[in-house]
């Protein structure tokens, strides 16, 4: 998509120089910079709330919810094998 962006002269010159130094076109440089900024900014959720960037990681872990439940169940089963007397014996 084409668009027009009005940049301060100094910003334009600096961006063009950095793009050239990296062997990139200005379009590639600006696109990469904008994509990076978008990754760092809060994301709107379905409820039109703003979500902090670090919260995105929690959704990425939703696929391990079942595995997490199984691990917690195994831990519970192991602790059920100890009686209160066993726990007091090991204490100093």
C-alpha positions as CSV (number, residue, x, y, z in Angstrom):
1,X,0.0,0.0,0.0
2,X,1.3,3.4,-0.8
3,X,1.0,6.3,1.6
4,X,2.5,9.7,2.2
5,X,4.3,10.5,5.5
6,X,5.5,13.9,6.4
7,X,8.8,13.5,8.3
8,X,11.1,16.2,9.7
9,X,14.1,16.7,7.3
10,X,16.6,15.6,9.9
11,X,14.7,12.4,10.6
12,X,14.4,11.6,6.9
13,X,18.1,12.2,6.3
14,X,19.0,10.0,9.3
15,X,16.7,7.2,8.2
16,X,17.9,7.3,4.6
17,X,21.6,7.3,5.8
18,X,20.9,4.3,8.1
19,X,19.1,2.4,5.4
20,X,21.9,3.0,3.0
21,X,24.5,1.9,5.5
22,X,22.6,-1.4,6.0
23,X,22.2,-1.9,2.3
24,X,18.4,-1.5,2.5
25,X,16.0,0.6,0.7
26,X,14.3,3.4,2.7
27,X,11.0,1.5,2.3
28,X,12.6,-1.7,3.8
29,X,14.1,0.3,6.6
30,X,10.9,2.2,7.5
31,X,8.8,-1.0,7.3
32,X,11.2,-2.9,9.6
33,X,11.3,0.0,12.0
34,X,7.5,0.3,12.1
35,X,7.0,-3.4,12.5
36,X,9.5,-3.4,15.5
37,X,7.6,-0.5,17.1
38,X,4.3,-2.3,16.6
39,X,5.7,-5.4,18.3
40,X,6.7,-3.3,21.3
41,X,3.4,-1.3,21.6
42,X,0.4,-2.6,23.6
43,X,-2.0,-4.6,21.5
44,X,-5.8,-4.1,21.5
45,X,-7.7,-7.2,22.6
46,X,-11.1,-8.3,21.5
47,X,-12.7,-6.4,24.4
48,X,-11.1,-3.2,23.1
49,X,-8.8,-3.2,26.2
50,X,-5.1,-2.4,25.8
51,X,-2.9,-5.4,26.6
52,X,0.7,-5.0,27.8
53,X,3.2,-6.5,25.4
54,X,4.4,-9.0,28.0
55,X,0.9,-10.4,28.3
56,X,1.1,-11.7,24.7
57,X,3.4,-14.5,26.0
58,X,0.7,-15.9,28.2
59,X,-1.6,-16.6,25.3
60,X,1.3,-18.3,23.5
61,X,1.5,-20.8,26.4
62,X,-2.2,-21.8,26.2
63,X,-1.3,-24.9,24.2
64,X,0.5,-26.4,27.3
65,X,-2.5,-26.0,29.6
66,X,-3.3,-29.7,29.5
67,X,0.3,-30.7,30.1
68,X,0.5,-28.3,33.0
69,X,-2.7,-29.8,34.5
70,X,-1.2,-33.3,34.2
71,X,2.0,-32.2,35.9
72,X,0.1,-30.6,38.8
73,X,-2.0,-33.8,39.1
74,X,1.2,-35.9,39.4
75,X,2.5,-33.5,42.1
76,X,-0.7,-33.8,44.0
77,X,-0.6,-37.6,43.8
78,X,3.0,-37.7,45.1
79,X,2.2,-35.4,48.1
80,X,-0.9,-37.5,49.0
81,X,1.5,-40.4,49.6
82,X,3.1,-38.6,52.5
83,X,1.4,-38.7,55.9
84,X,1.7,-35.8,58.3
85,X,4.0,-38.1,60.4
86,X,6.4,-38.5,57.5
87,X,6.7,-34.8,57.1
88,X,7.5,-34.2,60.8
89,X,10.2,-37.0,60.8
90,X,12.2,-35.2,58.0
91,X,12.1,-31.8,59.8
92,X,15.2,-30.9,61.9
